[in-house]
Each structure stands twice: as C-alpha cells, then as structure tokens.
Amino acid sequence: MKFGLHLGGVNPRLWNEVTEEADRLGYESIWVPEHLVVPIASAGSPHQGSDHPPIPSNVPIFDALALLSHLAARTTRILLGTNVYNIGLRHPFVTARAATTVDILSGGRLALGIGASWLRSEWEAVGLDFDRRGPRVDEAIEVCRRLWSEDVVEHHGEFFDFGAVAFEPKPVQRPGPALHIGGDGPAALRRAATVGTGWMPMNHKFADLPGSLARLVELAERAGRTTPVEVTFNGEVSRPSDVAPYAEAGVTRLIVRPWTRSREAIDGMRRFADEVLGPLQDTD
C-alpha cells in the first residue's frame, strides 16, 4: 500500500514544511487541490446530500502546477499530484506545457490527477458549456497525450482545431505524465480503464468500491489493457491492521490525514510514520 497526503487539509502557510517532512518520512505522494475560480453565485456540491459551498468562494487558490514546480525544488523523491486538475477548463496547450514543466523539474514525479469538474458556475464563468464538458475533457486528454509523445501534432476536433505544431521538450515520463482519473461515473471509469494510470473515486463510500472496481477491471480487459489500474482512496487509518480491508478491496494508495488541526500536522505525520508506515515496511 502507498500512502499520500492532501495539502488541502492543512493551512497553506505549512505546505512547504509538510511536503518536505513527508518527503523525508517516506510518504509516497502529496496532492494539491485545484480550481480556476469559484464564483460567488455557486450551487451544487461534489458530495451527495451536501449543499454548496463545500468550498467558500473566497478560499485562497493557487495555481496547482506552478505550486508543484515549487515543491519539486524542495523535495527529492515524493510524487507530486493534483487532486484534481480541471483539464477541460484550459486549452490543451496550456495543460500540456505546465504539466511537462513540472514533470521535467521534478525528474518525472508528476501524478496528474484530472477530472471533468462538478462546479457548473466555474465553467460558465470561463464561457464554456458545462453540459458538454465530458467530450471536451476527452478531446483535451487526447491532444495532451499526442503533444507529449508525437514529434508533430495536427488536430481538427469539435473543441480544438490547429494545424501542425511541434511540442518540445517532452516529459520525462513516457509517453507522458501519469494520469489519475478523478470521478465516479461511467465516463470516469472508462477514462481510467483506457488512458489512466489510476482511478481516484471522489464520492465513493468504501462499501461501494467492490462493484465499481469490478466494472473497472471489466472495462480494462475489454480495452486490452494488461497493466493494473492504480486506485487512490481517502482512508481512515490509525494502525497497520486498518490497512488490510482497503488492500483486499483493491485500493493501492490511501490518502490519509493523521491530524485534526493544521498546527498538529507535522507531529501527526511523524506519529503515523512511526506507528503505521514503519511497521508496514518491516513486513514487506
């Protein structure tokens, strides 16, 4: 089992310190939240049964890929992830260029979590059709993957249209940065099975995982995939024995939060490393 931390659960003033300590302690990954803008007049929620705002409109928001470039310079081994990046809100040139920059500066440590988004007003603020976000996301992914792997790219699609271009340099990861598909519906499972390194369920209860993972395996086999799909899940873990049910269900990475307040984050990370990471590594 791999263990990651989400920086959205701690005050941004501590992001440098938390990331550096996570790198030192042996956590596998850190993940940052992402939005382009949160309109004041917003409705809805990514969580069933919840009302907006799960995030207030005045929450401090940083450019996720710029932030990861900064954190790359302060770390040596930890994976740097987005959870999740709204790929459909940008032109693929913008996404591909920023992701390549992070991947190169980090030596191939980018884990690009992407999603189709849930916040209609954010899409409308950018002037894009929320109801067509799925096809736009699919096309953006296609263009990015081609930019990362092909010498010359020409594309004429529904959402993006351009003549022959070159895109250099290429990412360290080949044929491109690892894509972790965020989302819960059929489209997210399809993307994870066909183009994703992994799947990141956003609104799943643990009891719902077996059915979805069975469907994911089915889709991957139908697509002729031979490599397993990584599964990243938010977990409640306080002792090594808590990990077994997640592993048995098919989870390969747990995002944990061993603190309740930001000021407790460093001590909580160290305690978790001593009580969970260390014992689990000793049994490998």
Rosetta blueprint (number, residue, H / E / L):
1 M L
2 K E
3 F E
4 G E
5 L E
6 H E
7 L H
8 G H
9 G H
10 V L
11 N L
12 P H
13 R H
14 L H
15 W H
16 N H
17 E H
18 V H
19 T H
20 E H
21 E H
22 A H
23 D H
24 R H
25 L H
26 G L
27 Y L
28 E L
29 S E
30 I E
31 W E
32 V E
33 P L
34 E L
35 H L
36 L L
37 V L
38 V L
39 P L
40 I L
41 A L
42 S L
43 A L
44 G L
45 S L
46 P L
47 H L
48 Q L
49 G L
50 S L
51 D L
52 H L
53 P L
54 P L
55 I L
56 P L
57 S L
58 N L
59 V L
60 P L
61 I L
62 F L
63 D L
64 A H
65 L H
66 A H
67 L H
68 L H
69 S H
70 H H
71 L H
72 A H
73 A L
74 R L
75 T L
76 T L
77 R L
78 I L
79 L E
80 L E
81 G E
82 T E
83 N L
84 V L
85 Y E
86 N E
87 I H
88 G H
89 L H
90 R L
91 H L
92 P H
93 F H
94 V H
95 T H
96 A H
97 R H
98 A H
99 A H
100 T H
101 T H
102 V H
103 D H
104 I H
105 L H
106 S L
107 G L
108 G L
109 R L
110 L E
111 A E
112 L E
113 G E
114 I E
115 G E
116 A L
117 S L
118 W L
119 L L
120 R H
121 S H
122 E H
123 W H
124 E H
125 A H
126 V H
127 G L
128 L L
129 D L
130 F H
131 D H
132 R H
133 R H
134 G H
135 P H
136 R H
137 V H
138 D H
139 E H
140 A H
141 I H
142 E H
143 V H
144 C H
145 R H
146 R H
147 L H
148 W H
149 S H
150 E L
151 D L
152 V E
153 V E
154 E E
155 H E
156 H E
157 G L
158 E L
159 F L
160 F L
161 D E
162 F E
163 G E
164 A E
165 V E
166 A E
167 F L
168 E L
169 P L
170 K L
171 P L
172 V L
173 Q L
174 R L
175 P L
176 G L
177 P L
178 A E
179 L E
180 H E
181 I E
182 G E
183 G L
184 D L
185 G L
186 P H
187 A H
188 A H
189 L H
190 R H
191 R H
192 A H
193 A H
194 T H
195 V L
196 G L
197 T L
198 G E
199 W E
200 M E
201 P L
202 M L
203 N L
204 H L
205 K L
206 F H
207 A H
208 D H
209 L H
210 P H
211 G H
212 S H
213 L H
214 A H
215 R H
216 L H
217 V H
218 E H
219 L H
220 A H
221 E H
222 R H
223 A L
224 G L
225 R L
226 T L
227 T L
228 P L
229 V L
230 E E
231 V E
232 T E
233 F E
234 N E
235 G L
236 E L
237 V L
238 S L
239 R L
240 P H
241 S H
242 D H
243 V H
244 A H
245 P H
246 Y H
247 A H
248 E H
249 A H
250 G L
251 V L
252 T L
253 R E
254 L E
255 I E
256 V E
257 R L
258 P L
259 W L
260 T L
261 R L
262 S H
263 R H
264 E H
265 A H
266 I H
267 D H
268 G H
269 M H
270 R H
271 R H
272 F H
273 A H
274 D H
275 E H
276 V H
277 L H
278 G H
279 P H
280 L H
281 Q H
282 D H
283 T H
284 D L
